[in-house]
Amino acid sequence: MASEKILNQKKEEVKKLADEMKSAKLILLTNYRGITVSDDTTLRKDLRNANAKCTVIKNNITKRALQEAGIEGLENELVGPTAVIMSNEDYLEPSKIVYKYSKDNEFYQIKGGVIEGKVMTSEEVITLAKLPSRETLLSMLAGALLGNISKIAVALEEVRKQKEEAGEKVNVSVSTEETAPVEEKAEASDAE
């Protein structure tokens, strides 16, 4: 039987991990079997650049930390070598990094995870990771809006041309020459 000192160390480790999990926006469980040291180093560096960290923790400790954090539904995923990836800032960028890495390394697999408190399957995490980045979505939105504005401008120009051809006078803009007589009239009425 384990000594009381070792049990207290494990309890402290579980408590610390549970506290980290409670505040994390992203928790991913991955299978890292068959990964080379250089590939693992590259992945960890990319994750650090995205303000995420990757740690290998015993499944028993991870399971207890998940229970203490109130996260249920990932117990069955804690089989075999498991790496835990967590981020407190962003969930999309680290998910994309892990997904890209799993595509390039056949042994590296996403087992499941928790995103902003919601337990997700590996398929749901992968679907989320495939989404375009925020910047890409914003540029797509801007492009769509500009396209619609251009269509409106073309339509208004065509209406103006049709009215001019029909002999109607179209006043598109107000120039400073047209406003000058109004200002003079206002000054003249003020003088009286």
C-alpha positions in Angstrom: 0.0 0.0 0.0 1.2 3.5 -0.8 2.5 5.6 2.0 0.6 8.5 3.3 3.1 11.0 1.9 2.7 9.6 -1.6 -1.1 9.7 -1.3 -1.0 13.3 -0.1 1.3 14.2 -3.1 -1.2 12.6 -5.5 -4.2 14.3 -3.9 -2.4 17.6 -4.2 -1.6 16.9 -7.9 -5.3 16.0 -8.5 -6.4 19.2 -6.8 -4.0 21.3 -8.8 -5.0 19.7 -12.1 -8.8 20.0 -11.3 -8.3 23.7 -10.6 -6.6 24.2 -13.9 -9.4 22.3 -15.6 -12.1 24.4 -14.0 -10.6 27.6 -15.5 -9.6 26.2 -18.9 -11.5 27.1 -22.0 -10.1 24.0 -23.7 -9.2 20.6 -22.5 -8.2 18.0 -25.1 -7.4 14.4 -24.5 -5.1 12.9 -27.2 -3.4 9.6 -27.8 0.2 10.2 -28.4 1.5 6.6 -28.9 4.2 6.3 -31.5 5.1 10.0 -31.6 8.8 10.8 -32.0 10.5 13.2 -29.7 11.2 15.8 -32.4 7.5 15.7 -33.5 6.4 16.0 -29.9 8.7 19.0 -29.3 7.4 20.7 -32.4 3.8 20.2 -31.3 4.5 21.5 -27.8 6.2 24.6 -29.2 3.3 25.3 -31.5 0.9 24.9 -28.6 3.0 27.2 -26.4 2.8 29.9 -29.2 -1.0 29.5 -29.0 -1.0 29.9 -25.2 -1.8 26.3 -24.6 0.2 23.5 -22.8 0.5 19.8 -23.4 1.3 17.5 -20.5 1.3 13.8 -20.1 -0.4 12.8 -16.9 -1.4 9.4 -15.5 -4.9 8.4 -16.6 -5.9 7.8 -13.0 -4.9 11.3 -11.9 -6.6 12.8 -14.9 -9.8 10.8 -14.2 -9.9 12.0 -10.6 -9.2 15.6 -11.6 -12.0 15.5 -14.1 -14.4 14.2 -11.4 -13.2 16.9 -9.0 -13.7 19.5 -11.7 -17.3 18.2 -12.3 -16.6 17.1 -15.8 -18.3 13.9 -16.8 -18.3 11.8 -20.0 -14.6 11.5 -20.8 -13.8 8.5 -18.4 -13.9 6.0 -21.3 -11.3 8.0 -23.3 -8.7 7.6 -20.5 -7.2 4.4 -21.9 -3.6 4.0 -23.1 -1.1 6.9 -23.3 -3.0 10.1 -22.9 -1.7 13.7 -23.3 -3.8 16.5 -21.8 -3.8 19.8 -23.7 -5.3 22.9 -22.0 -5.7 26.5 -22.8 -7.2 29.3 -20.7 -7.3 31.9 -23.5 -8.5 30.4 -26.8 -9.9 27.1 -27.8 -9.9 27.4 -31.6 -6.2 27.9 -32.4 -4.9 25.0 -30.2 -7.7 22.8 -31.6 -6.5 23.6 -35.1 -2.9 22.9 -34.2 -3.8 19.5 -32.7 -6.0 18.6 -35.6 -3.4 19.5 -38.2 -0.8 17.6 -36.2 -3.1 14.5 -36.1 -3.6 14.7 -39.8 0.2 14.6 -40.3 0.8 11.9 -37.7 -1.3 8.8 -38.1 -0.7 7.6 -34.5 -1.7 10.9 -32.9 -5.5 11.0 -32.3 -7.9 13.3 -30.6 -9.9 11.3 -28.1 -12.3 14.0 -26.9 -12.4 17.2 -25.0 -14.1 20.0 -23.2 -14.6 23.3 -24.8 -15.9 26.1 -22.6 -17.4 23.6 -20.2 -19.1 21.4 -22.8 -17.9 17.8 -23.2 -17.3 17.0 -26.8 -16.5 13.9 -28.8 -13.5 13.7 -31.0 -15.7 14.2 -34.1 -17.1 17.4 -32.6 -13.7 18.7 -31.8 -12.5 18.0 -35.3 -15.5 19.7 -36.8 -14.8 22.8 -34.8 -11.1 22.7 -35.7 -11.9 22.6 -39.4 -13.8 26.0 -39.1 -12.0 29.0 -40.6 -10.2 31.3 -38.2 -12.0 34.5 -36.9 -9.9 36.7 -39.2 -10.9 34.6 -42.2 -14.6 34.7 -41.3 -14.4 38.5 -40.8 -12.8 39.0 -44.2 -15.4 36.7 -45.8 -18.1 38.8 -44.2 -16.5 42.1 -45.3 -16.2 40.7 -48.9 -19.9 39.7 -48.9 -20.9 43.2 -47.6 -18.8 45.0 -50.2 -20.2 42.8 -52.9 -23.8 43.8 -51.9 -22.9 47.5 -51.6 -21.4 47.3 -55.1 -24.6 45.8 -56.5 -26.7 48.6 -54.9 -24.4 51.2 -56.4 -24.7 49.7 -59.9 -28.5 49.5 -59.5 -28.8 53.1 -58.4 -26.6 54.2 -61.3 -28.8 52.4 -63.7 -31.9 54.0 -62.3 -30.2 57.4 -62.7 -29.4 56.7 -66.3 -32.9 55.6 -67.1 -34.4 58.7 -65.5 -32.0 61.0 -67.4 -32.9 59.2 -70.7 -36.6 59.8 -69.9 -35.9 63.5 -69.5 -36.2 63.8 -65.8 -33.6 65.9 -64.0 -31.7 63.8 -61.4 -29.9 65.6 -58.6 -27.4 63.1 -57.2 -25.3 65.3 -55.0 -25.5 68.7 -53.5 -22.6 71.0 -54.5 -21.3 74.1 -52.7 -22.6 76.3 -55.5 -26.2 75.4 -54.8 -25.9 76.1 -51.1 -24.2 79.5 -51.6 -27.4 81.4 -52.6 -29.2 80.0 -49.6 -26.5 81.2 -47.3 -26.6 84.7 -48.9 -30.4 84.8 -48.5 -30.0 83.9 -44.9 -27.4 86.7 -44.3 -29.7 89.2 -46.1 -32.7 88.3 -43.9 -30.5 88.5 -40.8 -29.4 92.1 -41.9 -33.0 93.3 -42.2 
